[in-house]
Every structure is written in structure tokens, then in C-alpha cells.
Amino acid sequence: MTDCNKGNALCGSRISTEYIDDLVEKICQTYSDGNGVNHSEGNNLPRESEILAILRDLFEIVFPGFGEREPQSLNNLRYSVGEIVSRCYHELRDVIFRSFRYNCDIFTKPGCDCQREAEEAALYLLSSLPEIRVRMKLDIQAAFDGDPAAKTLDEIVLSYPGIKAITIQRIAHRLYEKKVPLIPRMLGEYAHRITGIDIHPGARLGRGIFIDHGTGVVIGETAEIGSGVKIYQGVTLGALSFPKDACGKIIKGNKRHPTIEDNVTIYAGATILGAVTVGHDAIIGGNVWITDNVEPGTKISISPPQLTISRPNPKNAVSSWDLLPGAMKQEMLDSAEAVLAKSIRVKKNETTLLIYDRTTVNIAHAFMEAAEKLGLLLTPRMIGITARNGADPDAETIEMMMHHNVVIGATGNSLTHCAAMTRARKNGTRGCTLPGITDDIFARAMKVEPEQLHADGNKWIACFPDRHHKVRVVTKLGTDIEFEVGLVPYKNDDAMYSDAGNVGNIPAGEAYGVPNPGTANGKIVVDASIGSFPWTEGDSPCTVMVKNGSACEFEGERGKALEKMLASVGEKGFILAEFGIGTNPFLKISGNLLEDEKVKGTIHLAFGNSRGMGGDNDAPVHIDCMVRNPDVYVDGRKVMEEGNWRI
């Protein structure tokens, strides 16, 4: 026989009776401390199991045929709905009554008619079901319209967590409006538990709301959301701060969450805090943080982070930058610093996007080191080589261009006149492009001060003060072409790119404009670089005939290659788009168009896109053709003789 001593918890394999009595006494003592956990005298609180049973019945009314009940024929549907409504009323009235009674006990509210208030609240919710169903049909349609992966409306009802969370919130909100204690929050937290979406029952939702994916969405008590709003996962519509009274306690009941007007889209991870208003048709980008009002139609976003991948290098490997002579590296660093500080005048609170490709790695390295020295925020973006001069980069790079103060395009093919750069400029982006830049050219790119280029370029702009001026270009090799200029004001590429929307070349040094459409006629003998095609001293010239503003005949090997390139984009590729005059005395003919077209004493004529210069020809190509040692006449007056200026 086992000896069970007093005070021992175990008596053999059993727990002792004395130990149980003592433990029970200690536990029961905690029930009498008045801290709201001793609801043991009767059925005082609503039970979650009861509320969820009622919720399942309400879902059968809102979404008939989608729940656990047997399918009903249309003839029996009226009877089935009536049965559910009757049962829900009695069950709702009972749990709501207990909630009101609890509230009266806790807050000492004598004279409350909890029974009457419970009946009114239950009837109010049930009478709201037709409107809830109408709104849910609009929410489902919004999800179908907004999600390309959605195949049917039924799929959305059965599987989309956002629809379930919104439905439960719309039901809970009706009880919240009648000031029912406990139950609205219990419904809201149940929805949070099963969907990952936390919508306070006090939030006011409009029609046609779509919460896509939804995990992590938080919508606070006093938030107001208009119709047609689309919200992605991880969005927070929260409070910024809580006002307190003289005793330091939070003052409850004030408006403290955002108001989202109609047709707003809020992308993943966005946080909007405080009693601010986001105006209708605004677009809030992912991961932004907003604590101020947003005007209607505004688009707010942040630049995507730059992914940096570090791969292991072979032992003792060196980069092409490391192999450059010290003097060359210093000259390139000086040029990069001058571009950032003197030309674009980048401020420390601005963001700069550096676009480069495998042909310009050393130039990119120089810019990155210069930016670090100057304390500037620079994001490098290496891209693949684009299809041609004037072609857009990849879609992600295009998007990044729209969200930086400054864009630098150091690439093999030109981004100067591409559609993406034109849109970025209209958006206020400034910067420079360096198409086809080489280490050697970049080292001498900033030898001339921008002020000198500005003054020399303005001499040419003064030659074209109004809308119609006749220009003639003649050379000893046979160039003889006439056209008018002036409809589009001439521009000065002077390396002064500090104004919003101003983008030009580095190295700089040209005055350029768009010939008046349809006015050009004659012959161009190209005796130096053609954009996109290699050229070295001694190569044969090629000929381009122009009629009524468009190239019509091509001769020579490079001429035929040019014709093929322009034809690849259609008739717009053949239109004469530019007449430019080189103004930089420190550059030389090198076979690289970027440098060649800036050399003082040369002119160039380009075909294709003129949109980037203020013209109206929107073509995905812009090809410059160099002419050396020309005579240039403006309205019959010779202003250049064999490359020497006479102005």
C-alpha cells in the first residue's frame, strides 16, 4: 500500500486530493478580484461559437448556394431564406442582448433597456442585408475586373480572402453603427484570423472595393474608403498619433485614420497615417510612407531599389578600370565631377540614375567614384545594348527614369531622343546623355567651360530669331541642300543642364534645331561619321538625296546601310529631323559621332525623330550625318566658310 503523506502532490501514480483542493482554492481566489474575468454567474457573454454560427447563416443569405447547406431550387429559395432570417433574428437578439447587458454592468448604466436595443440592432442588421448583397456584388465585380487571373465571379466568391474580409466587415459595421459591444470586434478579429486582413468594423467602405491578395492589410476604425478603390497586400491605413487629455490618457472617438476618395489605387506595402485625405483617382505606389494630404489625380512612388550582385572574382583579378593609366583615370574622374557639379549641378538631396552598358563600364565607374566624393545619391543601372539610336531601354529602366531627379545615359546607342527620355523630361527630369562615349573622349569632355559654349551657341541661335529663315549648306565634295528653319526654336547644347527638363549631350557643344517640315531639297555628301555606323579617316563619302523634307535616294556602301536602317521604322525614319552646328573648340574628329558632331567647324543633318527637340516626328530612330568644312548661308548671308565662322 502506497504511503501518501500530507503535502505530497503525487500519491503513487495519482495526484493527491489535498493538492487539488489547495490548487483550486488559489485559482478561485483570482476570480474575485473584479478585473472583468469572472463572468461565471450565468451566461453573461456572447460566445464565439454562437456568433460564427450566425455568421454562416448570414453568408447563406448573401451568397446563396456557396455555403454548407444543401443546394436549393429557386422555388424553395424564398422558404429557405425566410427560415434563416427568422432563426438569425432570435439568435442575434439573444447574443446582442447579452452584449448590451455586459456593457451596462461594466459601465454602470442604470435604466438601459437592453432587450429593446438588442431587438432594434438585430432588425437593423437583417434589414441591411439587401444593401449588403448589392454592395458585395459590386465588390466581386471589381475584383473580377481588377484581377487578370480571375476566371469567373464564382471563383472570386469561393476563394478570394478580400471578399470574405469585406463581407464580414460590412456585417460587423451594421452592428458597430448600433453601438453593439464586443460582437463587431469579435467578427473583425475572426476575419483577420482567417484572411490576414484586419479591417476595423468602424471603418466606412464605399462600393466596388477590391483588396487584392490582402495579407497584412490594416484599416483603422475611423478610416473612410470611397468607391472603386483598389488596395494591395501589406497596406496600412493607420493613425499617426493619439491626442491625450490633461491626465495623459488617450482621447478616444476623434477622427485619426485616412480618408481615401473614389477610384484610388494603393499598391503593396504603402503606409498612410493620420486623418489625411487621398484625393480621387490618385495612385499610391508600393512601400511609400504618407502623412500629408494627397491631391486628386496625384501619382506618388519611390524609385525601385538597385539590386547589387557581387560575384566571386578569380584571385588577383583586376577590372578594366584598374588597368587604365593613372593620368587617364584622373582626367575621367575630373570630367565626371565637372558633369555632376558644374553641368547638371546635382544637389545632395536629389537622386541620380546612371544608365550604362558593357561598352561604358569605365565611364560608369568614374561617375560612381565622383558621386561618392561629392556625397551624392547615385543609382547605377546596367542595361543591355539597345536596338538602335533613339530606341528605348527595357521597361524597368523606363520606369526608373520617371522617378529620379537626374538621369545620366552613358550608353553605346543614344537615349537622347528616345520616347522614354522625352517623357522623363516632361516630368521634370534633367541630365545628360553620352551615346557612344569612349574613355578617351570622356577624359577631354569637360575641357571647355559651359559658359563659353553657352556664349558661342547663342551666336547661332541669334541667326534664327523668328519662324522662317532659309539655310543653304554647300561643300567642295558636292553637298548642296536648302531648307527653312525657325518654326521650332533653336536650342543651345552648352553643358548647362541644371534646369528641370533639360537634357543634352556630354561632351556638349552644338546649336541645333528642327528644319521646317517639307522644306528641304538637295544633296548631302556625308564625309565623316554617321550615327550607328563605324567610320575612319579615308573612308569613302556617301550621298543622300533629299526631296520635300525626306531622304529619297542613297548612294555608297554606308548610304545603303543608312537607307536600310531608316526603312526599318517606316516613312517617318526618312524625314529630315535636325540641322546642328558644332561649337566645341576642344574636340576633334575621331570617328565617334558623339564627339564629331560637336567639333567647331562642322555641321550635321539628322533623319528620324525630332520629338525630343520640339518637333512632331515621333520615330524610334534618330541618325546624324556629319559634314565637314561647309559653307553655310542664312537668308543669303554667308555665316560659315569652309568651317570657319563668320559671325
C-alpha distance (Angstrom), angle and dihedral (degrees) to the residues before:
residue distance angle dihedral
M1 . . .
T2 3.85 . .
D3 3.79 116.2 .
C4 3.87 108.1 -132.3
N5 3.79 108.1 -164.5
K6 3.74 120.5 -158.6
G7 3.82 110.4 -96.4
N8 3.74 95.4 26.7
A9 3.82 112.8 125.3
L10 3.78 93.6 -152.4
C11 3.77 127.6 53.1
G12 3.74 102.7 -170.4
S13 3.79 105.6 -56.5
R14 3.83 92.6 -21.0
I15 3.79 131.4 83.4
S16 3.80 110.7 -113.7
T17 3.81 121.7 -107.4
E18 3.81 91.8 -132.4
Y19 3.81 91.2 54.3
I20 3.81 91.5 50.8
D21 3.82 92.1 48.8
D22 3.78 91.6 50.3
L23 3.83 93.6 47.4
V24 3.80 92.9 48.1
E25 3.78 90.9 51.9
K26 3.79 91.5 53.4
I27 3.79 92.6 48.3
C28 3.79 93.5 48.2
Q29 3.78 90.9 51.8
T30 3.82 87.7 64.8
Y31 3.82 90.1 57.7
S32 3.78 93.3 66.1
D33 3.80 100.8 56.9
G34 3.81 95.2 96.2
N35 3.79 95.6 -123.5
G36 3.76 96.3 132.9
V37 3.79 98.4 -99.4
N38 3.81 100.1 99.5
H39 3.82 101.8 81.8
S40 3.76 90.8 146.1
E41 3.79 102.0 122.6
G42 3.75 101.1 89.6
N43 3.81 133.6 -39.9
N44 3.81 96.6 -44.6
L45 3.81 105.0 151.7
P46 3.81 133.5 54.1
R47 3.80 110.5 -106.0
E48 3.80 121.8 -132.8
S49 3.80 91.7 -132.4
E50 3.82 90.4 57.8
I51 3.81 93.0 47.5
L52 3.80 93.5 48.6
A53 3.80 90.9 49.2
I54 3.82 89.2 53.6
L55 3.82 90.2 46.0
R56 3.81 90.8 54.0
D57 3.79 89.4 52.8
L58 3.81 91.8 49.2
F59 3.81 89.7 50.8
E60 3.83 88.0 54.7
I61 3.80 87.8 59.0
V62 3.81 96.4 43.9
F63 3.83 94.0 42.1
P64 3.83 106.7 23.2
G65 3.78 113.4 -163.9
F66 3.82 94.9 17.6
G67 3.80 97.8 87.4
E68 3.78 136.6 69.5
R69 3.81 98.1 -78.9
E70 3.76 121.3 101.7
P71 3.83 113.0 -90.7
Q72 3.79 112.7 -91.1
S73 3.75 128.8 -145.0
L74 3.78 118.1 -124.9
N75 3.80 89.0 -109.0
N76 3.79 91.7 57.0
L77 3.79 96.4 38.7
R78 3.80 95.0 88.0
Y79 3.81 91.0 52.2
S80 3.81 91.8 45.9
V81 3.81 93.7 50.4
G82 3.80 91.0 46.8
E83 3.78 90.8 51.9
I84 3.81 91.9 51.2
V85 3.82 93.5 46.3
S86 3.80 91.9 51.3
R87 3.79 93.4 48.3
C88 3.83 92.9 44.1
Y89 3.77 91.4 52.3
H90 3.78 94.8 56.8
E91 3.80 94.1 41.7
L92 3.79 92.9 45.2
R93 3.77 92.4 47.8
D94 3.79 90.4 53.3
V95 3.81 98.9 49.1
I96 3.82 92.3 40.5
F97 3.82 89.7 50.7
R98 3.80 90.8 54.3
S99 3.81 89.7 48.5
F100 3.79 92.5 52.3
R101 3.80 91.9 44.6
Y102 3.80 90.3 51.3
N103 3.80 89.5 51.3
C104 3.79 91.9 51.4
D105 3.80 91.4 50.1
I106 3.80 94.3 47.7
F107 3.80 96.9 44.6
T108 3.83 96.5 31.8
K109 3.80 100.4 -122.2
P110 3.81 107.5 169.9
G111 3.76 118.0 -165.2
C112 3.83 95.9 29.9
D113 3.81 115.0 146.9
C114 3.80 96.6 -142.7
Q115 3.79 93.4 170.6
R116 3.80 94.3 55.2
E117 3.83 92.8 44.3
A118 3.80 90.4 50.0
E119 3.81 91.7 52.0
E120 3.81 91.5 48.7
A121 3.81 92.8 48.5
A122 3.80 93.3 48.3
L123 3.80 91.7 49.4
Y124 3.81 91.4 46.0
L125 3.80 92.1 55.3
L126 3.79 93.9 45.6
S127 3.81 92.8 47.1
S128 3.82 88.1 52.3
L129 3.81 93.4 59.0
P130 3.85 95.7 92.1
E131 3.82 90.1 54.1
I132 3.82 91.9 43.8
R133 3.79 89.7 52.6
V134 3.82 92.0 49.5
R135 3.79 90.6 50.4
M136 3.80 93.2 46.9
K137 3.81 90.9 52.5
L138 3.81 87.7 55.5
D139 3.82 90.9 46.8
I140 3.81 90.6 51.9
Q141 3.80 91.6 48.6
A142 3.81 90.2 49.5
A143 3.81 89.6 52.9
F144 3.81 91.2 49.1
D145 3.81 92.5 48.0
G146 3.80 93.2 44.4
D147 3.80 100.9 46.0
P148 3.83 117.6 65.3
A149 3.83 88.6 -165.4
A150 3.82 93.1 61.7
K151 3.79 112.5 104.8
T152 3.83 102.9 179.9
L153 3.79 140.2 3.0
D154 3.81 89.8 -116.6
E155 3.80 90.6 58.3
I156 3.80 88.9 56.1
V157 3.80 93.5 51.4
L158 3.80 92.3 48.3
S159 3.79 101.1 42.9
Y160 3.82 116.2 15.9
P161 3.82 112.5 103.0
G162 3.80 91.8 -160.0
I163 3.80 91.4 62.1
K164 3.80 92.1 50.0
A165 3.80 92.5 47.8
I166 3.81 93.3 47.9
T167 3.82 92.4 46.9
I168 3.79 92.6 52.4
Q169 3.81 90.6 45.9
R170 3.79 92.3 51.6
I171 3.82 89.3 53.0
A172 3.81 93.5 44.2
H173 3.81 91.2 47.0
R174 3.84 91.2 61.0
L175 3.81 89.8 56.6
Y176 3.81 90.2 44.0
E177 3.80 89.1 55.0
K178 3.82 89.0 56.3
K179 3.83 89.4 49.6
V180 3.80 93.4 -116.8
P181 3.83 108.0 172.5
L182 3.83 125.1 -130.8
I183 3.80 100.6 -7.4
P184 3.86 98.9 79.8
R185 3.81 90.9 51.3
M186 3.80 91.7 45.8
L187 3.82 89.3 53.2
G188 3.79 91.7 46.3
E189 3.79 93.6 50.5
Y190 3.81 91.1 46.4
A191 3.83 88.7 55.1
H192 3.80 89.0 47.1
R193 3.79 90.8 51.7
I194 3.81 96.1 51.1
T195 3.83 100.0 35.9
G196 3.80 107.2 25.9
I197 3.82 88.3 -125.4
D198 3.82 116.9 120.3
I199 3.82 112.5 -160.2
H200 3.78 115.5 165.2
P201 3.82 111.2 -131.5
G202 3.80 89.1 -126.1
A203 3.82 93.5 63.2
R204 3.81 114.5 107.9
L205 3.81 114.0 -132.5
G206 3.79 126.1 -165.6
R207 3.80 126.5 -150.8
G208 3.79 128.0 -69.3
I209 3.83 96.8 23.4
F210 3.82 116.8 171.3
I211 3.80 121.2 -165.8
D212 3.82 104.5 -173.7
H213 3.83 117.1 -153.5
G214 3.77 87.4 -21.9
T215 3.80 105.2 -165.0
G216 3.78 110.0 146.6
V217 3.82 97.1 12.4
V218 3.81 111.4 147.8
I219 3.83 121.7 -171.1
G220 3.80 117.1 -179.0
E221 3.77 131.8 -135.7
T222 3.82 99.6 -97.7
A223 3.80 96.5 37.4
E224 3.81 116.5 127.1
I225 3.80 119.6 -158.3
G226 3.79 121.9 -169.3
S227 3.79 128.8 -145.9
G228 3.79 123.8 -70.6
V229 3.81 93.9 22.9
K230 3.81 118.8 153.8
I231 3.81 119.8 -157.5
Y232 3.79 126.8 -175.4
Q233 3.80 130.3 -155.0
G234 3.79 122.0 -65.1
V235 3.82 95.8 23.5
T236 3.81 117.3 147.6
L237 3.80 122.9 -158.7
G238 3.78 96.2 -176.8
A239 3.78 146.3 148.9
L240 3.78 121.1 -84.8
S241 3.79 98.2 -157.0
F242 3.80 140.4 -16.8
P243 3.82 120.9 -122.4
K244 3.81 114.0 -131.3
D245 3.79 133.8 -154.2
A246 3.80 127.4 -124.6
C247 3.82 90.4 -80.7
G248 3.78 92.9 53.7
K249 3.81 95.5 -106.6
I250 3.79 121.4 138.0
I251 3.81 113.8 -100.5
K252 3.79 106.6 -132.5
G253 3.78 129.7 -154.2
N254 3.83 100.1 41.9
K255 3.79 122.7 126.0
R256 3.81 104.3 -97.0
H257 3.81 107.1 150.4
P258 3.83 132.1 74.1
T259 3.77 129.4 -84.8
I260 3.81 112.5 -137.9
E261 3.79 113.1 -162.6
D262 3.82 126.5 -148.5
N263 3.83 124.2 -55.8
V264 3.80 96.8 8.9
T265 3.82 120.0 151.6
I266 3.82 118.6 -152.0
Y267 3.80 115.3 -170.3
A268 3.79 128.7 -147.1
G269 3.77 120.1 -58.8
A270 3.81 96.8 8.4
T271 3.81 116.3 148.6
I272 3.81 120.7 -155.2
L273 3.78 114.8 -179.5
G274 3.79 135.6 -173.6
A275 3.79 135.9 14.2
V276 3.81 92.5 -47.9
T277 3.79 128.6 137.1
V278 3.80 125.2 -127.5
G279 3.79 105.7 -156.7
H280 3.79 124.1 -127.8
D281 3.81 119.4 -77.6
A282 3.81 92.6 14.7
I283 3.80 119.9 145.5
I284 3.80 117.3 -144.4
G285 3.79 112.1 -162.8
G286 3.78 126.7 -138.9
N287 3.80 121.1 -73.0
V288 3.79 95.7 4.1
W289 3.82 121.0 145.3
I290 3.81 115.5 -140.8
T291 3.80 128.5 -176.4
D292 3.83 99.4 154.5
N293 3.80 135.4 69.0
V294 3.81 116.5 -82.1
E295 3.80 118.9 -143.8
P296 3.83 118.7 -125.9
G297 3.81 114.0 -85.7
T298 3.80 93.4 16.1
K299 3.81 119.9 145.5
I300 3.80 114.3 -150.3
S301 3.80 122.9 -175.0
I302 3.76 143.4 142.8
S303 3.79 126.7 -131.2
P304 3.78 115.8 -94.0
P305 3.80 112.6 -105.6
Q306 3.78 115.7 -102.5
L307 3.79 112.0 -113.4
T308 3.78 111.4 -136.8
I309 3.80 117.7 -163.0
S310 3.80 117.0 -167.3
R311 3.77 112.8 -162.1
P312 3.79 122.7 -169.1
N313 3.78 112.5 -99.4
P314 3.77 125.0 -147.2
K315 3.78 112.6 -94.4
N316 3.80 112.4 -78.3
A317 3.84 91.9 3.9
V318 3.81 115.5 160.7
S319 3.79 130.5 -157.6
S320 3.79 127.4 -127.2
W321 3.81 87.3 -106.7
D322 3.80 90.3 57.4
L323 3.81 90.3 52.8
L324 3.82 94.7 56.2
P325 3.82 116.4 105.3
G326 3.81 112.3 -99.7
A327 3.82 93.0 -117.1
M328 3.83 91.4 52.2
K329 3.80 92.4 49.4
Q330 3.79 91.4 50.2
E331 3.81 92.5 50.2
M332 3.82 90.0 49.7
L333 3.81 91.2 48.5
D334 3.82 89.7 49.4
S335 3.81 90.0 51.5
A336 3.81 92.8 48.2
E337 3.79 91.8 48.7
A338 3.82 91.2 48.4
V339 3.82 91.6 50.3
L340 3.81 92.1 51.8
A341 3.80 98.2 39.8
K342 3.82 105.3 30.0
S343 3.78 106.6 23.2
I344 3.82 105.9 35.9
R345 3.83 95.0 14.9
V346 3.80 93.9 -147.4
K347 3.80 114.2 -159.2
K348 3.79 123.4 -139.1
N349 3.81 92.8 -115.8
E350 3.82 92.9 53.4
T351 3.79 128.4 91.5
T352 3.80 122.4 -129.2
L353 3.81 126.0 -160.0
L354 3.82 114.2 -154.5
I355 3.81 111.8 -161.3
Y356 3.81 115.6 -167.3
D357 3.80 140.5 150.4
R358 3.80 137.9 -152.7
T359 3.81 91.9 -75.0
T360 3.81 93.7 59.7
V361 3.80 105.0 40.5
N362 3.82 93.8 125.3
I363 3.81 92.9 49.9
A364 3.82 88.7 50.2
H365 3.81 89.5 50.9
A366 3.81 90.3 52.6
F367 3.81 91.7 51.4
M368 3.81 92.6 47.7
E369 3.81 92.6 51.3
A370 3.81 92.3 45.1
A371 3.81 91.9 49.5
E372 3.79 90.8 50.7
K373 3.79 90.7 50.0
L374 3.82 91.0 50.3
G375 3.81 93.4 44.9
L376 3.82 93.6 -118.1
L377 3.83 129.5 152.8
L378 3.82 105.7 -117.2
T379 3.81 126.4 170.5
P380 3.84 114.2 -162.3
R381 3.80 116.2 -147.6
M382 3.81 119.1 -173.6
I383 3.80 113.4 -160.1
G384 3.77 136.9 179.7
I385 3.78 117.7 -95.0
T386 3.81 108.4 -83.8
A387 3.80 122.8 -120.4
R388 3.79 96.0 -106.1
N389 3.79 144.7 -30.5
G390 3.79 107.7 -56.3
A391 3.81 94.9 22.0
D392 3.81 120.0 128.8
P393 3.81 122.3 -111.7
D394 3.82 121.7 -123.5
A395 3.83 120.7 -53.6
E396 3.80 95.8 -105.1
T397 3.79 91.6 52.8
I398 3.81 90.3 48.5
E399 3.80 89.3 54.5
M400 3.82 91.2 49.0
M401 3.82 90.6 51.5
M402 3.80 89.6 61.5
H403 3.80 93.2 56.6
H404 3.80 105.0 50.2
N405 3.79 130.2 81.8
V406 3.80 91.2 -139.8
V407 3.82 132.0 30.1
I408 3.82 122.9 -168.3
G409 3.80 114.9 -170.4
A410 3.81 110.7 -164.0
T411 3.81 98.9 169.4
G412 3.78 141.3 138.4
N413 3.80 93.7 -115.0
S414 3.78 121.3 41.7
L415 3.80 122.9 -93.6
T416 3.81 91.8 179.0
H417 3.79 97.2 102.1
C418 3.81 101.1 22.9
A419 3.80 117.9 127.0
A420 3.81 92.7 -114.3
M421 3.80 92.4 56.7
T422 3.80 90.8 47.8
R423 3.81 90.8 53.7
A424 3.81 91.8 45.9
R425 3.81 90.7 51.9
K426 3.79 90.9 51.4
N427 3.79 86.3 52.3
G428 3.81 90.1 56.7
T429 3.79 99.9 -98.5
R430 3.81 115.4 146.2
G431 3.79 132.0 -172.8
C432 3.77 143.1 101.1
T433 3.78 142.4 -82.0
L434 3.80 127.8 -140.2
P435 3.82 104.7 -168.9
G436 3.80 113.2 -171.6
I437 3.80 91.9 -2.1
T438 3.81 117.4 171.6
D439 3.79 129.7 -160.5
D440 3.80 90.7 -109.8
I441 3.80 94.9 50.8
F442 3.80 93.0 44.6
A443 3.80 90.9 52.7
R444 3.83 89.8 62.8
A445 3.80 97.5 29.9
M446 3.81 96.3 105.5
K447 3.81 101.1 37.3
V448 3.78 90.9 114.1
E449 3.79 121.5 64.6
P450 3.81 115.8 -116.1
E451 3.81 89.7 -126.5
Q452 3.82 91.2 63.7
L453 3.81 92.6 48.9
H454 3.78 88.6 48.4
A455 3.79 93.1 54.2
D456 3.83 95.0 45.0
G457 3.81 93.3 46.0
N458 3.78 91.3 51.7
K459 3.81 89.6 58.2
W460 3.80 88.3 65.9
I461 3.77 94.9 41.9
A462 3.80 87.4 56.0
C463 3.80 88.1 61.2
F464 3.82 90.6 65.7
P465 3.82 105.6 44.8
D466 3.82 97.6 152.1
R467 3.79 144.4 21.9
H468 3.81 105.2 -73.7
H469 3.80 125.1 44.4
K470 3.79 124.1 148.6
V471 3.81 115.2 -133.6
R472 3.80 127.0 -167.9
V473 3.81 125.6 -172.3
V474 3.82 120.4 -165.2
T475 3.83 132.3 174.2
K476 3.81 135.3 179.0
L477 3.83 89.1 -115.4
G478 3.80 90.7 64.4
T479 3.80 108.3 -88.1
D480 3.79 110.0 147.8
I481 3.77 116.5 157.2
E482 3.79 133.7 149.1
F483 3.80 130.2 -162.7
E484 3.78 141.6 147.2
V485 3.82 127.6 -110.6
G486 3.78 135.5 -174.1
L487 3.79 108.8 78.1
V488 3.80 87.7 96.7
P489 3.83 110.9 43.6
Y490 3.80 115.1 -114.3
K491 3.80 118.8 -108.8
N492 3.78 132.8 -145.1
D493 3.80 117.0 -135.3
D494 3.80 94.8 -159.0
A495 3.83 102.8 147.1
M496 3.81 89.7 -105.4
Y497 3.80 101.1 124.7
S498 3.79 103.4 150.6
D499 3.82 96.8 113.5
A500 3.82 120.6 91.4
G501 3.80 111.8 -94.0
N502 3.81 94.2 16.6
V503 3.81 114.4 130.7
G504 3.79 126.3 164.6
N505 3.78 144.0 149.9
I506 3.78 130.7 -72.8
P507 2.94 114.9 -124.3
A508 3.78 87.0 44.4
G509 3.74 131.7 -164.8
E510 3.78 121.4 119.6
A511 3.76 142.3 104.9
Y512 3.78 108.4 -142.7
G513 3.76 142.4 172.3
V514 3.78 145.6 157.3
P515 3.82 119.9 -87.5
N516 3.79 112.3 -124.5
P517 3.83 106.4 -92.6
G518 3.79 117.0 -94.1
T519 3.83 95.9 4.6
A520 3.83 101.3 102.0
N521 3.80 120.6 101.5
G522 3.79 131.4 159.5
K523 3.79 144.2 50.5
I524 3.82 131.8 -49.7
V525 3.80 119.6 -160.5
V526 3.81 105.7 -162.2
D527 3.81 108.5 -152.3
A528 3.83 101.2 168.9
S529 3.79 138.5 23.7
I530 3.79 126.3 -4.5
G531 3.78 114.8 -166.0
S532 3.83 113.3 -101.9
F533 3.81 93.7 11.6
P534 3.83 125.5 92.6
W535 3.80 118.6 -118.0
T536 3.80 134.8 179.2
E537 3.78 131.0 -177.1
G538 3.80 109.4 -80.4
D539 3.81 96.8 34.0
S540 3.79 113.8 133.9
P541 3.81 117.9 -99.4
C542 3.79 120.0 -114.4
T543 3.78 129.8 -144.9
V544 3.79 131.8 -131.5
M545 3.80 121.4 -171.6
V546 3.81 116.6 -152.1
K547 3.79 126.7 -160.5
N548 3.80 127.4 179.8
G549 3.78 91.7 -14.2
S550 3.82 100.0 -47.5
A551 3.81 135.2 90.5
C552 3.79 109.6 -109.3
E553 3.83 108.7 166.2
F554 3.82 132.9 33.7
E555 3.81 130.1 -167.0
G556 3.80 132.1 -174.0
E557 3.79 131.5 34.2
R558 3.78 95.0 -76.0
G559 3.79 90.6 42.0
K560 3.80 91.4 57.9
A561 3.83 90.4 47.3
L562 3.81 88.9 51.4
E563 3.82 90.7 49.8
K564 3.81 90.8 52.4
M565 3.79 92.0 49.3
L566 3.82 93.8 50.0
A567 3.81 92.4 44.0
S568 3.80 90.6 55.4
V569 3.83 89.8 73.6
G570 3.80 98.5 39.9
E571 3.82 133.8 -116.2
K572 3.81 94.0 -31.5
G573 3.77 89.7 66.0
F574 3.85 91.3 66.5
I575 3.82 96.4 55.1
L576 3.83 116.1 111.3
A577 3.80 102.6 -114.5
E578 3.81 108.4 171.3
F579 3.77 146.1 25.7
G580 3.81 111.0 -168.7
I581 3.81 135.4 177.2
G582 3.84 121.5 -152.1
T583 3.84 115.0 -126.8
N584 3.84 106.6 172.7
P585 3.84 113.6 106.8
F586 3.85 94.3 -172.4
L587 3.79 97.1 61.4
K588 3.81 128.9 82.5
I589 3.80 139.5 -157.1
S590 3.80 102.7 -87.8
G591 3.78 104.9 155.3
N592 3.78 91.0 -101.3
L593 3.78 111.7 112.5
L594 3.79 93.7 -149.5
E595 3.78 89.7 64.4
D596 3.80 99.5 28.1
E597 3.81 96.5 58.5
K598 3.84 90.3 54.8
V599 3.82 96.1 52.0
K600 3.78 112.2 117.7
G601 3.81 109.9 -115.0
T602 3.84 96.1 37.0
I603 3.79 135.6 94.0
H604 3.79 130.3 -161.4
L605 3.79 134.8 -157.8
A606 3.79 120.7 -157.7
F607 3.81 135.5 -161.5
G608 3.80 129.2 -150.2
N609 3.79 127.3 21.6
S610 3.81 118.9 43.0
R611 3.80 96.4 159.9
G612 3.79 92.8 95.9
M613 3.81 89.7 58.0
G614 3.78 97.3 46.5
G615 3.80 98.7 -87.1
D616 3.78 127.2 122.7
N617 3.82 102.5 -123.1
D618 3.80 106.9 107.2
A619 3.81 105.2 -168.9
P620 3.83 126.9 150.0
V621 3.80 92.0 -125.5
H622 3.81 137.3 61.5
I623 3.84 116.6 -176.9
D624 3.82 121.6 -177.5
C625 3.81 123.2 -154.0
M626 3.82 120.4 -158.2
V627 3.79 125.9 -136.7
R628 3.85 119.7 -172.9
N629 3.80 131.0 -153.3
P630 3.81 96.5 5.0
D631 3.77 132.3 173.3
V632 3.81 108.2 -131.7
Y633 3.79 125.3 -163.3
V634 3.80 125.9 -169.2
D635 3.82 114.5 -166.0
G636 3.83 88.3 -20.7
R637 3.84 95.4 -50.7
K638 3.79 116.6 117.3
V639 3.79 107.3 -127.2
M640 3.83 98.2 167.1
E641 3.79 129.1 31.1
E642 3.82 118.2 -165.4
G643 3.78 89.0 -28.4
N644 3.81 96.7 -45.8
W645 3.79 115.5 119.7
R646 3.78 119.7 -122.7
I647 3.79 98.0 -175.0
